[in-house]
Amino acid sequence: MALNRTKKEFDIFKFLLTLPGILLVYSAVFTIFFLLRLEGGNNPIALQLGSLTFRWYGIVITVGVVFALFIAQYLAERRGEDPNHAWGMLPFLLVFGILFARLWYVINTWEKYKDYLYSFGDPQHPGFFEVWRGGIAIQGAVIGGIIAALIYRQFTGIKFMRWADFIVPGLIVAQAMGRWGNFFNNEAYGSQTDLPWGLKIPCEYRTSGVTPGTVNTTCQAIPADSLFHPTFFYESIWDYAVFITLLFMVMYPKRVQRALKIRLRDGDIFLAYLVFYSIGRFIVEAMRTDSLYIIGDPVSGGIRSAQMLSIVSIFIGSVWFIWRHRAHPTRDDEALSVRVAPRQLVTDTVDDEAPQAEDSFEEDADGNNSEAESAEASQATSQTSVSEEEDSK
């Protein structure tokens, strides 16, 4: 008779949802911030090899993208989808993400670019395609990413809302990391402050008020030793809190169901991202000195594009979430608590008999499952989808 022992492996994502995991990450982030801010400014260049320049911003963004892909791959595999789609989608996401991030920025600073769209090498007037000289916006990147995923869907037939759920937890991590690129660039800072964690911004990196949407914070207007709100840091720690929330919803959908009396379905994580991220962005954007404006400017007043898009995103995300749960009950093939394909766990046996198929999609805090749940999972592996096992009481 075979005796099966499921091999227990350390799951980094489950650890991140524990109190020690949360405290560890935030402690590291706060420590790094307070150590680096002592420098009173940062060098944007990480390494110079002849004419080849490696900037911290590019390095941080690249690492963020890699993290996002691994997270999407993990969540897709856990749900029973083909994880290779995460990498197959990458070229589409990069091309459309960068293109629309640049397009969004240029549209919102049209007066600066309208006469120099095709400029190359002009030290005073960067052109549309000179992305490396700065000028991209995350709002455009998200829109471009959505378009890219829809195009990829046409070629592969993936379920858009399901894959959106796989992508956004990694996306918000990449955004949290990307904000540190702003830190190294000495940009995306806020208004003047007397708070002890304020940042010193070197004179050569301060906004001049010439670029549309910026405030004059030059050393002629504000003393060189002044401190500014580290708005990049505020948004970064908010983004990570959103990541923890989204990851918990993905990893433990039945706990959310028991608490909120709502059965999560494909697309709910994406809608939650729209709402939670936008709340933080709306608040932080009000402090910044380099906002893009749809109408007006920081002197005469107006409407900041990021805040307007945040309001729209909060409205769409919340209304859509409420409507789809009230009007349409969640089907089994849409529920986050249901795998779309069986999974075989690695087991050890004491003889040559084949081990029994077993699947554990959502475990309790101790990683244990009741005997009845295991039997239910074994039966479900012979069907087209495997139901998630209830947490042990």
HELIX and SHEET records of a PDB file:
HELIX    1   1 ILE A   12  LEU A   16  1                                   5    
HELIX    2   2 LEU A   19  LEU A   36  1                                  18    
HELIX    3   3 ARG A   37  GLU A   39  5                                   3    
HELIX    4   4 TRP A   56  ARG A   79  1                                  24    
HELIX    5   5 HIS A   85  GLY A   88  1                                   4    
HELIX    6   6 LEU A   90  ASN A  108  1                                  19    
HELIX    7   7 TRP A  110  TYR A  113  1                                   4    
HELIX    8   8 VAL A  131  ARG A  133  5                                   3    
HELIX    9   9 ILE A  138  THR A  156  1                                  19    
HELIX   10  10 PHE A  160  PHE A  184  1                                  25    
HELIX   11  11 CYS A  203  TYR A  205  5                                   3    
HELIX   12  12 THR A  231  MET A  251  1                                  21    
HELIX   13  13 PRO A  253  LEU A  260  1                                   8    
HELIX   14  14 ASP A  268  GLU A  285  1                                  18    
HELIX   15  15 SER A  305  ALA A  327  1                                  23    
HELIX   16  16 GLU A  371  ALA A  380  1                                  10    
SHEET    1   A 2 ARG A   5  THR A   6  0                                        
SHEET    2   A 2 THR A 347  ASP A 348 -1                                        
SHEET    1   B 2 ILE A  45  LEU A  49  0                                        
SHEET    2   B 2 LEU A  52  ARG A  55 -1                                        
SHEET    1   C 2 GLN A 192  THR A 193  0                                        
SHEET    2   C 2 LEU A 227  PHE A 228 -1                                        
SHEET    1   D 2 TYR A 293  ASP A 297  0                                        
SHEET    2   D 2 GLY A 301  ARG A 304 -1                                        
SHEET    1   E 2 VAL A 338  ARG A 339  0                                        
SHEET    2   E 2 VAL A 386  SER A 387 -1                                        
END                                                                             
